[in-house]
Amino acid sequence: ARKDDLRWEYVLQKFSFRVLPIMLASFLLYPIVANTLASGMDSIALQVIKGDVSQFMQNFFNFNGLLFSFFISTTYSVLYQQ
């Protein structure tokens, strides 16, 4: 049981020092970056983005599938090394 406690402590330590700051920074920086990119686009580009919801959803699902496959491959490699 002590070994499991040490493992969870290690995971939480890595999460709090690596993932949490990146997550907070992304929450703070996303609106600024999105507004900067949107202000650089002309009205025609913004209309295309606003009007093509199906393409947005398809890209969203493709991105999530790709991200999931990265996580699965990383998890598999970590578990295989044990």
ROZAGU-579596 format. One record per residue: x negated, y negated, z of N, C-alpha, C in turn. Coordinates in pm, whole numbers, padded with zeros to 5 digits, always signed. Each point is the difference from the previous one (the first is absolute). Layout:
XYZXYZXYZ...
END
This chain:
-00083+00120+00000+00083-00120+00000-00087-00126+00000-00114+00007+00065-00089-00116+00006-00057-00034-00139-00027+00104-00078-00053-00022-00135+00103-00072-00087+00127+00038+00014+00106-00068-00075+00014-00145+00043-00015-00025+00131+00008-00138+00048-00112-00085-00058-00120+00057-00008-00112-00073-00058+00021-00027-00149+00059+00098-00068+00027-00018-00143+00101-00112-00023+00108-00002+00080+00100-00106-00015-00060-00135+00037-00085-00002+00100-00067-00124+00037-00087-00050-00115-00069+00091-00066-00084-00035-00115+00086-00054-00114+00112+00066-00028+00088-00043-00109+00057-00138+00030+00046-00021+00122+00055-00130+00036-00106-00109-00004-00121+00034+00038-00108-00098-00005-00030-00039-00144-00008+00098-00088-00025-00029-00141+00115-00080-00060+00123+00035+00039+00117-00072-00051-00004-00145+00046-00028-00021+00127+00008-00136+00053-00114-00087-00051-00116+00058-00030-00112-00081-00046-00010-00013-00151+00061+00090-00074-00009-00006-00146+00132-00035-00066+00102+00076+00030+00126-00014-00073+00080-00120+00047+00009-00019+00128+00082-00108+00054-00044-00139-00046-00129-00034+00003-00040-00133-00051+00029-00018-00150-00022+00105-00076+00029-00009-00144+00149-00018-00023+00081+00073+00075+00145-00011-00014+00048-00141+00037-00050-00054+00109+00040-00134+00041-00046-00105-00101-00121+00015-00050-00050-00094-00100+00083+00005-00128+00040+00120-00039+00082+00011-00122+00138-00060+00020+00057+00015+00119+00130-00064+00027-00011-00152-00004-00112-00052+00045-00018-00145+00001-00037-00054-00138-00080+00075-00076-00050-00050-00127+00093+00026-00119+00089+00098+00011+00085+00034-00114+00084-00118-00050+00070-00072+00088+00080-00113-00053-00085-00105-00069-00118-00026+00053-00087-00101-00061-00045+00046-00138-00043+00125-00011-00046+00053-00129+00115+00007-00099+00118+00044+00045+00115+00010-00090+00041-00137-00051+00004-00100+00086+00035-00135-00044-00104-00058-00094-00127+00028+00026-00106-00049-00088+00012+00062-00139+00025+00131-00004+00016+00065-00131+00125-00049-00072+00110-00017+00075+00125-00045-00062-00013-00143-00052-00074-00084+00070-00015-00139-00047-00085-00008-00127-00082+00100-00024-00082+00002-00120+00071+00053-00122+00119+00055+00017+00075+00056-00113+00097-00103-00056+00025+00010-00130+00098-00089-00059+00141+00055+00019+00098-00077-00039+00140+00039+00026+00041+00124-00078-00057+00021-00118+00036+00118-00081-00047+00127+00070-00122-00001+00051-00052+00117+00071+00082+00029+00125+00037-00103+00073+00082+00020+00119+00138+00056-00035+00060-00044-00111+00129+00053-00043-00010+00147-00037-00109+00039-00066-00019+00141-00036-00012+00085+00126-00076-00049+00097-00017+00075+00124+00131+00011+00076+00075-00109+00005+00128+00000+00072+00105+00086-00070-00003+00002-00133+00105+00069-00074-00022+00148-00017-00122+00049+00012-00030+00140-00028-00014+00080+00129+00112+00019+00069-00001+00068+00129-00031+00149-00016+00046+00061-00107-00023+00143-00018-00150+00030-00016-00070-00084-00071-00144+00019-00017-00072-00020+00133+00047-00097+00078-00059-00021+00132+00017+00123+00087+00119+00058-00001+00024+00119+00083-00083+00118-00050-00014+00015-00130-00081+00108-00054-00146-00018+00042-00051-00121-00010-00137-00025+00044-00016+00023+00150+00102-00038+00076-00003+00020+00144-00008+00149+00033+00082+00081-00064-00002+00144+00026-00130+00064-00049-00050-00043-00114-00128+00052-00048-00114-00034+00094-00001-00122+00050-00104-00040+00095+00009+00082+00128+00120+00020+00051+00017+00080+00122-00043+00144-00022+00030+00055-00116-00044+00136-00030-00151+00011-00007-00064-00099-00060-00146-00002-00008-00062-00015+00139+00056-00088+00080-00049-00019+00136+00016+00127+00082+00113+00066-00015+00024+00125+00071-00101+00107-00042-00030+00006-00128-00098+00100-00046-00139-00029+00055-00036-00128+00014-00128-00033+00063-00003+00046+00145+00109-00025+00072+00005+00041+00140-00004+00151+00013+00069+00071-00087+00002+00146+00006-00139+00055-00029-00068-00055-00101-00133+00052-00032-00099-00028+00112+00010-00116+00063-00088-00031+00112+00029+00092+00118+00127+00021+00029+00038+00089+00110-00048+00141-00027+00017+00046-00123-00043+00136-00034-00152+00014+00017-00075-00099-00045-00146+00010+00011-00045-00003+00146+00066-00082+00082-00036-00003+00142+00033+00132+00068+00116+00055-00030+00038+00129+00061-00086+00113-00054-00039-00007-00125-00084+00107-00057-00138+00000+00060-00050-00117+00038-00134-00009+00058-00006+00053+00143+00115+00010+00065-00002+00044+00141-00026+00146+00010
END
